[in-house]
């Protein structure tokens, strides 16, 4: 499972001219599911994202003379009660080793990817929302699986991290 994690001031997803999801301060995730991914990869990734400390602790000054306000790398998305916008993106597993046309054979097929992606969203919602029944008020939003989406975001920092559960070098 490969995810591009971006810290954002705000982000949105538009499908066919309609904004279907939007968030304010939080994380924008571009999520790719590979043919090798399992439920264990989903759990590993969701736990990592929920605990990843990319936000500042605004109650403490930084220990160094930086232009950051607050202590950097101190808080997680859970700590700041931020929002997550997740977008499925099979193209994260595209390769261009041969020729000029991308090859996507490492990306999981639609129905398998959708099952794992839905599990990923469910785990993020449980971690960020707790046991709320109402998904309308969820702090975890997503795009439309398989649709052509326009994604708009304003990076915060910018902070962008790529993590792959199957690649120990990332």
KOLBATI-747806 format. One record per residue: residue in one letter; residue number from 1; y, z, x of N, C-alpha, C in turn. Coordinates in steps of 0.1 Angstrom, whole numbers, plus 2048, in hexadecimal, padded with zeros to 3 digits. Atoms other than C-alpha are relative to their C-alpha. Layout:
PT  residu  num   nv   nw   nu  cav  caw  cau   cv   cw   cu
PT       a  NUM    Y    Z    X    Y    Z    X    Y    Z    X
...
This chain:
PT  residu  num   nv   nw   nu  cav  caw  cau   cv   cw   cu
PT       x    1  7F4  800  809  800  800  800  80C  800  809
PT       x    2  7F4  801  7F7  821  7F6  80F  80C  801  7F7
PT       x    3  7F4  7FE  808  843  802  802  80C  800  809
PT       x    4  7F3  800  7FA  866  7FB  80D  808  80A  7F8
PT       x    5  7F9  7F5  806  87A  81B  806  80E  7FF  804
PT       x    6  7F2  801  7FD  89F  818  803  808  80C  7F8
PT       x    7  7F8  7F6  806  8B7  835  7FD  80C  7F9  7FA
PT       x    8  7F6  807  807  8D0  829  7E3  80A  809  7F9
PT       x    9  7F6  7FA  808  8F0  833  7D2  7FE  7FD  7F1
PT       x   10  804  805  80D  8E5  81E  7B4  7F8  7F4  801
PT       x   11  808  80C  7FF  8CD  803  7AC  7FC  7FC  7F1
PT       x   12  804  805  80D  8C2  7ED  78E  7F7  7F4  801
PT       x   13  808  80C  802  8A9  7D3  783  803  7F9  7F4
PT       x   14  7FD  808  80B  8B1  7B6  76D  7F5  7F5  7FE
PT       x   15  80A  80A  804  898  79F  75B  806  7F8  7F5
PT       x   16  7FB  80A  809  8A3  780  749  80E  804  7FA
PT       x   17  7F3  7FC  804  8C7  78C  749  803  80E  7FA
PT       x   18  7FF  7F2  805  8C0  7AF  73C  7FD  80A  80A
PT       x   19  803  7F4  7F7  8C2  7CF  750  7F6  808  7FA
PT       x   20  80B  7F9  806  8A1  7DF  74A  7FE  80E  806
PT       x   21  801  7F2  7FA  8A4  7FD  762  80C  801  80A
PT       x   22  7F6  7FD  7F7  8BF  80E  776  800  80E  804
PT       x   23  7FF  7F2  7FB  8C4  82D  78B  80D  802  807
PT       x   24  7F5  7FC  7F7  8DF  840  79D  7FA  805  80D
PT       x   25  804  7FC  7F3  8DA  853  7BD  7F1  803  800
PT       x   26  80E  7FF  7FE  8B6  851  7C9  7FA  7F7  809
PT       x   27  808  809  7F8  89C  83A  7D7  7FC  7F3  7F8
PT       x   28  804  80D  805  896  815  7D1  7F3  7FD  808
PT       x   29  80D  803  7FA  871  80C  7D8  7FC  7F2  7FD
PT       x   30  806  80D  801  863  7E9  7DE  7F1  803  803
PT       x   31  80E  7FC  7FF  83D  7EE  7D9  7F6  7F5  801
PT       x   32  80B  80A  7FF  821  7D8  7E5  7F2  807  801
PT       x   33  80E  7FB  800  7FC  7DE  7DE  7F7  7F6  807
PT       x   34  808  809  7F9  7E3  7CF  7F5  7F1  800  7FB
PT       x   35  80E  801  804  7BE  7C5  7F0  7F8  80C  805
PT       x   36  807  7F5  7FB  7B4  7E3  804  804  80D  7FA
PT       x   37  7FB  7F4  805  7C7  7FD  7F1  7F7  807  7F5
PT       x   38  808  7F8  809  7B7  819  7DD  809  80A  7FA
PT       x   39  7F9  7F5  807  7C1  836  7C7  805  80A  80B
PT       x   40  7FC  7F7  7F5  7C2  84B  7E8  80D  7FB  806
PT       x   41  7F4  805  7FA  7DD  834  7F6  80C  802  7F6
PT       x   42  7F6  7FE  809  7F1  837  7D6  805  80F  801
PT       x   43  7FD  7F2  7FF  7EF  85D  7D8  808  804  80D
PT       x   44  7FA  7FE  7F3  7F8  85D  7FD  80F  7FB  800
PT       x   45  7F3  806  801  816  847  7F6  809  808  7F7
PT       x   46  7F8  7F8  809  823  85A  7D8  804  80D  806
PT       x   47  7FD  7F3  7FA  821  87B  7EA  80A  7FE  80C
PT       x   48  7F6  803  7F4  833  86C  809  80E  7FE  7FA
PT       x   49  7F3  803  805  84F  85F  7F4  807  80C  7F9
PT       x   50  7FA  7F4  806  854  87F  7E0  804  80A  80A
PT       x   51  7FD  7F5  7F7  855  894  7FF  809  7FB  80C
PT       x   52  7F9  806  7F5  868  87C  816  80F  805  800
PT       x   53  7F3  7FA  800  888  88C  822  80A  7F6  806
PT       x   54  7F6  80A  7FC  8A3  871  823  80E  803  7FB
PT       x   55  7F3  7FD  806  8BF  883  811  806  80C  808
PT       x   56  7F8  7F5  7FA  8DA  89B  81E  800  80D  7F9
PT       x   57  7FE  7F3  806  8DC  8C0  818  80F  802  800
PT       x   58  7F1  7FF  800  901  8C1  80D  805  80E  800
PT       x   59  7FB  7F2  800  902  8E7  80D  801  804  80F
PT       x   60  7FF  7FC  7F2  900  8E7  834  807  7F5  808
PT       x   61  7FA  80B  7F7  916  8D5  84E  7F6  7FB  80A
PT       x   62  809  805  7F7  904  8BF  866  801  808  80D
PT       x   63  800  7F9  7F3  8FA  8CE  888  806  7F8  80B
PT       x   64  7FA  809  7F6  908  8B1  89B  80D  7FA  7FB
PT       x   65  7F4  807  804  929  89F  89B  7FE  7F2  7FB
PT       x   66  803  80D  806  920  883  883  80A  7FE  7F5
PT       x   67  7F8  803  80C  932  872  867  7F9  803  7F3
PT       x   68  808  7FC  80C  917  87E  84F  806  80C  7FA
PT       x   69  7FC  7F4  806  921  898  836  7F3  807  7FC
PT       x   70  80C  7F8  803  907  8B3  833  7F5  7FE  80B
PT       x   71  80B  801  7F6  8E7  8B8  847  7F7  7F4  7FD
PT       x   72  808  80C  804  8D5  896  849  7F1  803  801
PT       x   73  80E  800  800  8B0  891  843  7FA  80E  7FC
PT       x   74  804  7F2  804  8AD  8B3  831  7F9  801  7F2
PT       x   75  805  7FF  80D  8A4  8AB  80D  7F8  7F4  7FB
PT       x   76  808  80B  806  88B  897  7F9  806  7FC  7F3
PT       x   77  7FC  805  80D  88F  884  7D9  7FE  80B  7F5
PT       x   78  803  7F5  809  880  8A2  7C7  80B  80B  801
PT       x   79  7F6  7F6  7FE  899  8BA  7D7  80D  7FD  7FA
PT       x   80  7F2  804  805  8B8  8A6  7CD  7FF  7FD  7F1
PT       x   81  802  804  80E  8A9  89F  7AA  806  7F2  7FE
PT       x   82  7FC  80E  801  8B0  87A  7B0  7F7  7F7  7F8
PT       x   83  808  809  808  8A2  85B  7A0  7F9  7F6  809
PT       x   84  808  80B  7F9  889  840  7AB  800  7F4  7F7
PT       x   85  802  80D  807  88A  81B  7A2  7F5  7F9  809
PT       x   86  80C  806  7FA  868  80B  7AB  7FE  7F2  7FB
PT       x   87  803  80E  803  862  7E6  7AC  7F4  7FA  807
PT       x   88  80C  805  7FA  840  7D6  7B1  804  7F3  807
PT       x   89  7FC  80C  7F8  842  7BB  7CC  7F4  7FC  808
PT       x   90  80C  805  7F9  822  7A9  7D6  804  7F9  80D
PT       x   91  7FB  807  7F5  837  795  7EF  801  808  80D
PT       x   92  800  7F7  7F4  837  7B3  807  7F4  7FD  808
PT       x   93  80C  804  7F8  814  7A7  811  7FF  7F1  803
PT       x   94  7FF  80E  7FC  81F  784  818  7FF  7FE  80F
PT       x   95  800  803  7F2  817  775  83A  804  7F2  802
PT       x   96  7FC  80D  7FD  825  757  84B  7FA  7FC  80E
PT       x   97  806  803  7F3  80D  754  869  7FD  7F1  801
PT       x   98  804  80E  7FF  802  731  860  80A  7F8  7F7
PT       x   99  7F8  809  808  819  715  854  80D  806  7FC
PT       x  100  7F3  7FC  805  839  71A  841  800  806  7F2
PT       x  101  801  7FA  80E  82C  726  81F  7FA  80E  802
PT       x  102  806  7F2  7FF  826  74C  81B  7F2  800  7FA
PT       x  103  80E  7FE  804  802  757  816  800  80E  7FA
PT       x  104  800  7F3  807  7FD  774  7FD  7F2  805  7FE
PT       x  105  80E  7FC  802  7D7  778  800  7FE  80F  802
PT       x  106  802  7F2  7FE  7DB  79C  80C  806  809  7F4
PT       x  107  7FB  7F9  80C  7ED  7A6  7EB  7F5  801  7F6
PT       x  108  80A  7FE  80B  7D7  7B5  7D0  803  7F7  7F4
PT       x  109  7FF  808  80C  7D0  7A0  7B1  807  807  7F5
PT       x  110  7F8  7FA  80A  7E6  7A6  793  7FB  80C  7F9
PT       x  111  805  7F5  808  7D0  7BD  77E  7FD  80C  808
PT       x  112  803  7F5  7F7  7C5  7D2  79B  80D  806  805
PT       x  113  7F3  7FB  7FB  7E8  7D5  7A9  807  808  7F5
PT       x  114  7F9  7FA  80B  7F5  7DE  787  7FA  80E  7FD
PT       x  115  806  7F3  802  7DC  7FB  783  805  80A  80A
PT       x  116  7FC  7F7  7F5  7E5  809  7A5  80F  803  7FF
PT       x  117  7F2  7FE  801  80A  804  79F  803  80A  7F5
PT       x  118  7FE  7F6  80B  809  816  77E  7FC  80E  803
PT       x  119  804  7F3  7FB  7F6  833  78E  80B  805  809
PT       x  120  7F6  7FC  7F7  811  834  7A9  80D  805  7F8
PT       x  121  7F5  7FC  809  82D  835  78E  7FD  80E  7F9
PT       x  122  804  7F4  806  81A  850  77C  801  80C  809
PT       x  123  7FF  7F5  7F6  817  866  79B  80E  803  804
PT       x  124  7F2  7FE  7FD  83C  861  7A3  806  808  7F5
PT       x  125  7FA  7FA  80C  845  86B  780  7FC  80F  7FF
PT       x  126  805  7F3  800  82F  88A  781  807  809  80B
PT       x  127  7F9  7F9  7F5  83F  894  7A3  80E  802  7FE
PT       x  128  7F1  7FF  802  863  88E  798  804  806  7F3
PT       x  129  7FC  7FC  80D  863  895  773  7F9  80D  7FC
PT       x  130  809  7F5  805  848  8B0  771  7F7  7FB  7F5
PT       x  131  809  804  80B  835  8AF  751  807  7FC  7F3
PT       x  132  7F9  805  80C  84F  8A0  73A  7F8  7F6  7F9
PT       x  133  806  80A  808  841  88C  71E  808  7F4  7FE
PT       x  134  7F7  80B  803  85F  876  718  803  7F8  80C
PT       x  135  7FE  809  7F4  85E  859  730  80E  7F9  800
PT       x  136  7F3  806  800  880  84D  724  80A  807  809
PT       x  137  7F8  7F8  7F7  890  86A  737  7FB  801  80E
PT       x  138  806  7FF  7F2  87B  864  756  80A  7FC  80B
PT       x  139  7F8  804  7F5  88C  863  777  7F9  7F5  809
PT       x  140  807  80C  7F9  873  848  782  801  7F4  7F7
PT       x  141  7FE  80D  808  87C  825  776  7F8  7F6  808
PT       x  142  806  80B  7F9  86B  804  77E  805  7F3  7FA
PT       x  143  7FD  80E  804  86F  7DF  77B  7F5  7FC  7F5
PT       x  144  80A  806  80A  858  7C8  766  7F5  7FA  809
PT       x  145  80A  805  7F7  837  7C2  778  7FD  7F2  7FD
PT       x  146  803  80F  801  832  79D  77F  80B  7F8  7FC
PT       x  147  7F5  807  805  854  793  772  809  7FB  80C
PT       x  148  7F5  804  7F7  870  780  785  80B  80A  7FE
PT       x  149  7F6  7F5  801  888  79D  78C  80C  7FE  809
PT       x  150  7F5  7FF  7F8  8AB  79F  799  802  80F  803
PT       x  151  7FF  7F2  7FC  8AF  7BF  7AD  80E  801  807
PT       x  152  7F2  7FD  7FA  8D2  7CD  7B5  800  80E  804
PT       x  153  800  7F2  7FB  8D8  7EB  7CA  80C  802  809
PT       x  154  7F6  7FC  7F6  8F3  7FD  7DE  7F9  80A  809
PT       x  155  806  7F7  7F7  8E3  80C  7FD  809  80C  803
PT       x  156  7F9  7F4  7FD  8EC  82F  807  7FD  803  80F
PT       x  157  803  7FE  7F2  8EF  831  82D  803  7F4  809
PT       x  158  80C  803  807  8DF  818  82E  7F4  807  807
PT       x  159  80D  7FA  7FC  8BC  829  831  7F5  7F7  7FA
PT       x  160  80C  808  804  89E  812  82F  7F4  803  809
PT       x  161  80C  7FD  7F8  87B  81B  839  7F4  7F8  7F9
PT       x  162  80C  807  804  85B  807  837  7F4  808  803
PT       x  163  80C  7F8  7FD  83A  81A  833  7F4  7F9  7FA
PT       x  164  80C  806  804  817  80C  830  7F4  80A  802
PT       x  165  80B  7F6  7FF  7F9  823  829  7F5  7FB  809
PT       x  166  80A  806  7F8  7E3  80B  83C  804  7FB  80E
PT       x  167  7FB  804  7F3  7F8  805  85B  806  80C  808
PT       x  168  7FC  7F4  7F9  7FA  822  873  80C  7FE  809
PT       x  169  7F4  802  7F8  816  812  887  80D  801  7F9
PT       x  170  7F3  7FE  808  82F  815  86A  802  80E  7FD
